[in-house]
Amino acid sequence: MDFFKFDGEVWQRLLTLLNYDSASPMTLASGFFLFAFLVFGIGYMAVRNRRMARTIYVSLISLYFYYKISGLFVLLLLFVATSDYLIGQRIAKRRSEGLKTRGWVTLSMIINILILAYFKIGGLFEEALNNLFGNGTINLGEILVPAGVSFFVFQSMSYIIDLSRGVISPVKRYLDYLFLLSFFPKVFLGPLVRNKEFIPQIESENIVVTRDDIGRAVALVSSGLIKYAVISKAIDTLLLIPAVSGDFGDSGVVMLVALYAFGIRLYCDFSGYSDIAIGIAQALGYKLPDNFDAPFKSATITEFWRRWHISLSSWLRDYLYISLGGNRKGRFRTYMNLTITMFVCAMWHKVNLPYVVWGMLQGVGLALHKLWLEKISGSKALGKDMKRGKRILATLLMFNFMTFTWPMICMDTWEGVMDIYTKIFTNFAAGDFIALMHKAGFALVLVVIGYAMHFMPKRFNGVLTGWVTRSGFVGQLLILVVTIWIVMQAQMMLAGDGGLPVYAAF
């Protein structure tokens, strides 16, 4: 029988599947990952409660998955892990001897910042030098940004800073540090973890996964897949791309609807992917922090940044804002520190004029809100502390403020940003919405569904998770199968899996 006989073409297809494909990088929602994760899970069950074997197994698989996401940039991940592990060991030794560690911390910061600078502003640096000294002065070639480079570099920087502050003890083995940086659910999109909370999980001898853990994992993965692979991708493909490219005309109504759609698209893309990552980690017995908490329910800009990309906001507060002096050096310095922090936040995302202006707006907004809280008696930092009417009004104002800053995120040039604003304020005809409904009706329905899911009362998540938990193994399997089927249908309809998430470029 030749049933199991593989010819050269079959082996070639298998090798092609296993190799990195820049045209179709792996995501946590791709068919390849879903199949590979099932295979990984079988091996994981065998080593789950054998610490060294588990660490080696998960680290190797994580490196392979990152290779499938970003190709040979996996070597950069290994370099960062090796560099900061060795520097961390030196810092720990000097602290134990009562010696200063500033030199080693500085070395680590220089290495990591140079890595980020090369990939973030290398092109701008090349352009500036060539403009100053003539074309051909420097040629860096095409700079390809590794997927999620900022995430694993920031994670590594936080480890070094925590060591220098005495917040944590050094990891016991290099493999533990490699696990910390490369753990595949979070390696390129986070959430960023607190070292003092995650390292003990790595070093734990036994992994305990409860019935509630599995229930929450299934609920998170299922809802995350729907948000990320269905709602976000469909809105982008069926509404946003045609709107920006002019396929729906140049009406201000189209641009305004696109702005409101972009907000929920961005949220579903990133929060959905975060939910998938958190759910997968939970199923493996690891706890990752929540990364989003219904940010469009925020009544103030301070509250928004406590709800949006929570792990990054916390990182910027703990390792940048506080390092700058926080609110300990007077009112003016506090406002400056807030503005500088949000400026760095913008540069972390993308280095161009629109993003810089967006970051400055956020920083100034935070500073003004802090001034408001100090000067206006009875003012509140959070919506939950406001009276119902004020909270609703403040939430509407905050939601629209963020909506009208989205052009600075989705456009690469200031001309593109102004083009959107110009169309909204000079070419607005309400009747054009009817035509848009005919052209992008399904996408508009998904926009409504996305916002409806977002504004659901928080207790609904608990009810949903409880129901999934009580459904048992068969019910949970059915939920996952149906969810994956819906995702596959969406991908076929949209002609592909949509590529990497938006934040993968950061």
Secondary structure, DSSP 8 states (H G I E B T S, - for coil): --TT---HHHHHHHHHHHS--TTS---TTSHHHHHHHHHHHHHHHHHTT-HHHHHHHHHHHHHHHHHHHHGGGHHHHHHHHHHHHHHHHHHHHHHHTT---HHHHHHHHHHHHHHHHHHHHHHHHHHHHHHHH-TTS---------TTHHHHHHHHHHHHHHHHHTSS---SSHHHHHHHHH-TTTTTT-----HHHHHHHHH-SS----HHHHHHHHHHHHHHHIIIIIIIHHHIIIIIHHHHHTTT-S-HHHHHHHHHHHHHHHHHHHHHHHHHHHHHHHHHT-------S-GGG-SSHHHHHHHSSHHHHHHHIIIIITTTTTTSS-HHHHHHHHHHHHHHHHHHH--SHHHHHHHHHHHHHHHHHHHHHHHSTT--SSGGGS-HHHHHHHHHHHHHHHHTTTHHHH-SSHHHHHHHHHHHHHS--TTHHHHHHHHHHHHHHHHHHHHHHHTS-HHHHHHHHHHHHHTHHHHHHHHHHHHHHHHHHHHHHTTS---S-GGGG-
